[in-house]
């Protein structure tokens, strides 16, 4: 069963979407495959490694160098695949916010127990 995404004119399997963190990056990857663009061709044009491009498509940003490089890589990838770069960067920024909030919540739960452990 395939879903038709009118906005990007591309078919995406629901299994693909469940397997990855960010569906926008999965949609971009599907659009790239539909157009017949290889990751190697994008790597050659953008000077970004194939592993980094795979990490972008999988939404696995831990494998990217970090900082401004991540935003630049995502922007260049979006341009190469002809996807709205603002949407991809917004999705990346949103995933960064979620990643930052989780450790803080864990710290608060640990702080709650510290007085009991010190007594």
C-alpha positions as CSV (number, residue, x, y, z in Angstrom):
1,X,0.0,0.0,0.0
2,X,1.5,3.3,-1.0
3,X,0.5,6.8,0.1
4,X,0.3,9.6,-2.5
5,X,1.7,12.8,-1.2
6,X,0.2,15.6,-3.4
7,X,2.4,18.2,-2.1
8,X,5.6,16.6,-3.3
9,X,4.2,14.4,-6.0
10,X,5.9,11.3,-4.8
11,X,4.9,7.8,-3.5
12,X,6.1,6.9,0.0
13,X,5.5,3.6,1.7
14,X,4.1,3.8,5.2
15,X,6.9,1.3,6.3
16,X,9.5,3.9,5.2
17,X,7.9,6.6,7.3
18,X,7.8,4.4,10.4
19,X,11.4,3.3,10.0
20,X,12.8,6.8,10.2
21,X,12.6,9.7,12.7
22,X,11.6,12.4,10.2
23,X,9.1,11.8,7.5
24,X,10.2,14.9,5.5
25,X,13.7,13.4,5.0
26,X,12.1,10.1,4.0
27,X,10.0,12.0,1.5
28,X,13.0,13.8,0.1
29,X,14.8,10.5,-0.2
30,X,11.9,9.0,-2.1
31,X,11.7,12.0,-4.4
32,X,15.5,11.6,-5.1
33,X,15.1,7.9,-5.9
34,X,12.0,8.7,-8.1
35,X,14.0,11.2,-10.1
36,X,16.9,8.7,-10.5
37,X,19.5,10.8,-8.7
38,X,22.1,8.7,-6.9
39,X,23.7,9.7,-3.6
40,X,27.0,9.5,-5.4
41,X,25.9,12.1,-7.9
42,X,24.8,14.5,-5.1
43,X,28.1,13.8,-3.2
44,X,30.1,14.7,-6.3
45,X,28.1,17.9,-6.9
46,X,28.0,19.1,-3.3
47,X,31.3,17.7,-1.9
48,X,29.4,16.1,0.9
49,X,30.3,12.5,1.7
50,X,27.8,9.7,0.9
51,X,27.7,8.6,4.5
52,X,26.6,12.1,5.5
53,X,23.9,12.1,2.8
54,X,22.7,8.8,4.0
55,X,22.5,10.1,7.6
56,X,20.5,13.1,6.4
57,X,18.0,10.8,4.6
58,X,17.7,8.6,7.7
59,X,17.3,11.5,10.0
60,X,20.4,10.3,11.9
61,X,22.0,13.7,12.6
62,X,24.4,12.3,15.2
63,X,26.5,11.1,12.3
64,X,26.9,14.6,10.9
65,X,29.8,16.9,11.9
66,X,27.5,19.2,13.9
67,X,26.9,22.9,14.2
68,X,26.5,25.0,11.1
69,X,27.8,22.2,8.9
70,X,24.6,20.2,9.5
71,X,22.4,23.1,8.3
72,X,24.6,23.7,5.3
73,X,24.6,20.0,4.4
74,X,20.8,19.8,4.7
75,X,20.4,23.0,2.6
76,X,22.7,21.6,-0.2
77,X,20.9,18.2,-0.1
78,X,17.5,19.9,-0.4
79,X,18.7,22.0,-3.4
80,X,20.1,18.9,-5.1
81,X,16.9,17.0,-4.7
82,X,14.7,20.0,-5.4
83,X,12.9,20.0,-2.1
84,X,11.9,23.0,0.0
85,X,15.1,23.6,2.0
86,X,13.2,25.7,4.6
87,X,11.0,22.8,5.5
88,X,13.9,20.4,5.8
89,X,15.9,22.8,8.0
90,X,12.8,23.5,10.1
91,X,12.4,19.7,10.6
92,X,16.0,19.4,11.5
93,X,15.8,22.3,14.0
94,X,12.7,20.7,15.6
95,X,14.5,17.4,16.0
96,X,17.4,19.3,17.7
97,X,15.0,20.9,20.1
98,X,13.6,17.5,21.1
99,X,17.1,16.1,21.5
100,X,18.0,19.0,23.8
101,X,14.9,18.7,25.9
102,X,15.2,15.0,26.8
103,X,18.5,15.2,28.8
104,X,17.2,18.2,30.7
105,X,14.1,16.2,31.8
106,X,16.4,13.4,32.9
107,X,18.5,15.8,34.9
108,X,15.5,17.1,36.7
109,X,14.3,13.6,37.7
110,X,17.8,12.8,39.0
111,X,17.9,16.1,41.0
112,X,14.7,15.1,42.7
113,X,16.3,12.0,44.2
114,X,19.7,13.6,45.2
115,X,18.6,14.9,48.6
116,X,17.3,11.4,49.6
117,X,20.6,9.8,48.4
118,X,22.8,12.3,50.3
119,X,21.0,11.7,53.7
